[in-house]
Amino acid sequence: MLRIEDTDLARSTDESTRSILDGLEWLGLDFDEEIVFQSDNAPKHRAAALKLLEEGKAYRDFTPKEDRADGDVKTSIADRARANQGEKDMRDNPYRDLPEAESKQRAEGGESFAIRLKVAAEGKTSFEDSVYGLQEREYSEIEDLVLLRSDGHPLYNLAVVCDDIEMEITNVIRGQDHLTNTHKQILIYEALGKTPPQFAHLPLIMAPNKGKLSKRKHGEVVSLTAYRDAGFIAAAMRNFLALMGWSAGEEREIYSLPELIEKFSLDGVHRSNAVFNFDANDPRHWTDDKAIWMNAEYVRAMPLPELLPLVKAELRSEKLWRDEYEDDDKEWFEQTADLIRQRFFTLKDFSHQGRAFFSEDYDFNPEAIAKHLSKELMLKEWLPELAGVLENVDDFTHDNLETVVKKFCEEKGTKLGVIMNASRVLLTGQAVGPSMLAIFETLGKEKSVLRLKSRIAWNI
């Protein structure tokens, strides 16, 4: 079931909702029933609060708004002061035991009020958490919860309880930062005469400084759609996230979705928080290294029929796709994608590092030029000469090309690596990649000869 909990009107926007839906869709996580928007149920939430008021389980709080706790989780300064002073002051609200007739008269007279749950002074809440075990909290540590603000707006704790009851929720699995809320919600379940669901609280995913991750503080690095747009494979991100705070108790780390479903249990959930390591100031470590590693594993090892549609979508988005890749050049496209993926980390690499295989308009890496072209001055003469030699080769295949290039190197008195590395820079713009002989064979004679003769790289 999918419920959009949008009681916080300031933070709940169409954009934030769209981000949730897009992220779930990309990850391949579906839901079975219509989406429930919590704000649509506000009339029902208000009705529940009024019912508790009528039954004497809640009361009207006429405390002036500036002194009243109208927040979802935070209590007012006055409430905190009472809590710090001890159990007795925690219930020290002059309107808690106001006679109903007087309370009703003041309300009908137009006086502003919030509705609070009347929490007993003695006793405790308790529940067995599926991850953290028995959880208990004394009533004396819990303030009289605000159920409705003075403007009639339902608070989060009331809203989720009412929705859980209506949706017949049996299991609630959420972050451990909600443990405090759970004790409060259990009080509301009990006041409404309903049995609470089974709770399981998961460890959080923390920022490198062990603080809480948030889009406001950390930006797009915490947004799923940012990974989609950066060329991550959904299956890899799903796999990575599953292992943040959970383990199947095995050495392996790569799991398909069916395997995750089969192996997952709350018994494997850790109690300590996971840390999401990244450095916002270092482009090479803009996200967690393990996430990048895992995505690379998927790029390099996933079955080609599963990878090719993703490569097609990436090339299409960068206007590099040609319909011939599904027709006359289908075999070439499949073999090329399989060849070049071995050193790639994301799908973006197919349109950036691999651009030279799909377009004549590609960039040259300055570091590659400095390392493999500029140091040997003779390359400016040798590479065009090699182009002339290759132009007369009829059998343009790996083994024959190896013989031809080795002979050329011997004649020039240079090492094979010097020619091969320089050729790779001219033909692909990159310093690393597949075997240079495989690149020659894949690009073919015409493109290889043309690029070896080019002077563009020396003029950058």
Residue pairs with C-beta under 8 A, 6 or more apart in sequence:
1 31
1 32
1 33
1 36
1 167
1 169
2 24
2 31
2 33
2 35
2 36
3 35
3 36
3 37
3 38
3 163
3 167
4 12
4 17
4 20
4 35
4 36
4 37
4 38
5 38
5 156
5 159
5 160
6 12
6 17
6 37
6 38
6 39
7 38
7 39
7 72
7 153
7 154
7 155
7 156
7 159
8 72
8 156
9 39
9 153
12 39
19 223
19 224
19 225
21 35
22 224
22 225
22 228
23 223
23 224
23 225
23 228
24 30
24 31
26 224
26 225
26 228
26 234
27 224
27 234
27 237
27 238
28 234
28 235
28 238
28 257
29 238
36 163
36 167
38 159
38 160
38 163
41 159
41 162
41 163
41 166
42 153
42 154
42 159
44 162
44 166
45 148
45 154
45 158
45 159
45 162
46 148
46 152
46 154
48 147
48 158
48 162
48 192
49 58
49 115
49 147
49 148
49 154
49 158
50 115
51 192
52 58
52 115
52 117
52 147
52 191
52 192
53 59
53 60
53 115
56 100
56 118
57 117
57 118
57 191
58 115
58 116
58 117
58 118
58 147
58 191
59 95
59 96
59 97
59 98
59 103
59 115
59 116
59 118
59 144
60 95
60 98
60 103
60 106
60 107
60 113
60 114
60 115
61 68
61 93
61 95
61 96
61 113
61 114
61 115
61 116
61 144
61 146
62 95
62 106
62 111
62 112
62 113
63 78
63 93
63 95
63 114
65 112
65 150
67 76
67 77
67 78
68 76
68 114
68 146
68 150
69 75
69 76
69 78
69 79
69 143
69 146
70 76
70 114
70 146
70 149
70 150
71 146
71 155
72 155
72 156
72 157
73 156
73 180
73 181
75 83
75 143
79 143
81 89
82 89
82 90
82 92
82 143
83 89
83 90
83 141
83 143
86 140
87 121
87 140
88 121
90 121
90 140
90 141
90 142
90 143
91 119
91 121
91 144
93 116
93 144
95 103
95 113
96 116
96 118
96 144
106 113
107 113
112 150
113 150
114 146
114 147
114 148
114 149
114 150
115 146
115 147
115 148
116 144
116 145
116 146
116 147
117 144
117 145
117 147
117 187
117 188
117 191
118 144
119 139
119 142
119 143
119 144
119 145
119 187
120 139
121 139
121 140
122 139
122 140
123 138
123 139
124 136
124 137
124 138
124 139
125 136
125 137
125 139
125 142
125 183
125 186
125 187
126 134
126 135
126 136
126 137
127 134
127 135
127 182
127 183
127 186
127 196
127 199
128 134
128 135
129 135
129 179
129 182
129 199
129 200
129 201
130 173
130 198
130 199
130 200
130 266
131 176
131 200
131 201
131 202
131 203
131 266
131 269
131 271
132 176
132 179
132 201
132 271
135 179
135 182
135 183
137 183
142 183
142 184
142 187
145 155
145 157
145 158
145 184
145 187
145 188
146 155
147 154
147 155
147 157
147 158
147 188
148 154
148 155
148 158
149 155
154 162
156 181
157 181
157 184
157 185
157 188
158 188
160 185
161 185
161 188
161 189
161 192
161 194
162 192
163 169
164 172
164 197
165 189
165 192
165 194
169 197
170 197
170 198
171 197
171 198
171 199
171 200
172 197
172 198
172 199
172 200
173 199
173 200
173 201
173 202
173 266
174 200
174 201
174 202
175 201
175 202
175 203
175 204
176 201
176 202
176 203
176 204
176 273
177 204
177 212
178 201
179 201
182 199
182 201
185 196
186 196
189 195
189 196
190 196
200 266
200 269
202 245
202 269
203 245
203 269
203 270
203 271
203 272
203 273
203 274
204 212
204 213
204 245
204 273
204 274
205 213
205 244
205 245
205 273
205 274
205 275
205 276
206 212
206 213
206 273
206 274
206 275
206 276
207 213
207 217
207 218
207 275
207 276
208 275
208 276
208 277
208 278
208 279
210 273
210 275
211 217
213 222
213 276
214 222
215 222
215 223
218 280
219 280
220 226
221 278
221 280
221 286
221 287
222 276
224 237
227 237
227 287
227 291
228 234
230 346
230 348
231 314
231 346
231 347
231 348
231 349
232 291
232 295
232 346
232 347
233 295
233 298
233 299
233 302
233 310
233 347
235 256
235 257
235 298
235 302
236 291
236 294
236 295
236 297
236 298
236 299
237 291
237 295
238 257
238 260
239 253
239 254
239 255
239 260
239 294
239 298
240 288
240 290
240 291
240 294
240 295
242 255
242 260
242 264
243 253
244 274
244 276
245 269
245 270
245 273
245 274
246 264
246 268
246 269
246 270
247 268
247 270
248 255
248 263
248 264
248 268
249 268
253 294
254 294
254 297
254 298
254 301
255 263
276 288
277 285
277 288
277 289
277 290
278 285
278 286
278 287
278 288
279 285
279 286
280 286
292 345
292 346
295 345
295 346
296 344
296 345
296 346
299 307
299 341
299 344
299 345
299 346
299 347
299 349
300 341
300 342
300 344
304 334
304 337
304 338
307 337
307 341
308 333
308 334
308 337
310 347
311 337
311 347
311 350
312 321
312 325
313 347
314 347
314 348
314 350
314 351
315 321
315 325
315 350
315 351
315 358
317 351
318 351
318 355
320 351
320 355
320 358
320 359
321 358
322 329
322 358
325 332
325 333
326 333
332 442
335 442
336 357
336 442
337 350
339 434
339 438
339 442
340 350
340 353
340 354
340 357
340 433
340 434
341 350
342 434
343 353
343 432
343 433
343 434
344 350
344 353
344 354
351 358
353 428
353 430
353 433
355 361
355 362
355 363
355 429
356 362
356 427
356 428
356 429
356 430
357 428
357 442
357 443
360 447
362 428
362 429
363 429
364 425
364 429
364 456
364 457
364 460
365 425
365 429
365 430
365 431
366 460
367 431
368 424
368 425
368 429
368 430
368 431
369 425
369 457
369 458
369 460
371 421
371 431
372 418
372 421
372 422
372 424
372 425
372 431
373 379
373 422
373 425
373 426
373 457
373 458
376 414
376 418
376 422
378 412
378 414
379 418
379 419
379 422
380 455
380 458
382 412
382 414
382 419
382 422
383 419
383 422
383 423
383 426
383 452
383 453
384 452
384 453
385 408
386 405
386 408
386 419
386 423
386 452
387 448
387 449
387 450
387 452
387 453
389 404
389 408
390 396
390 401
390 404
390 440
390 445
390 448
390 449
390 452
391 445
391 449
393 400
393 401
393 404
393 445
396 440
396 441
396 444
396 445
397 441
398 435
398 437
398 438
398 441
401 437
401 440
401 441
402 437
405 416
405 419
405 420
405 437
406 416
408 419
409 415
409 416
409 418
409 419
412 419
420 436
421 431
421 436
423 436
423 439
423 440
423 452
424 430
424 431
424 432
424 433
424 436
424 439
425 431
425 457
426 451
426 452
426 454
426 457
427 436
427 439
427 440
427 443
427 447
427 448
427 451
427 452
428 439
429 457
433 439
434 442
439 448
440 448
443 451
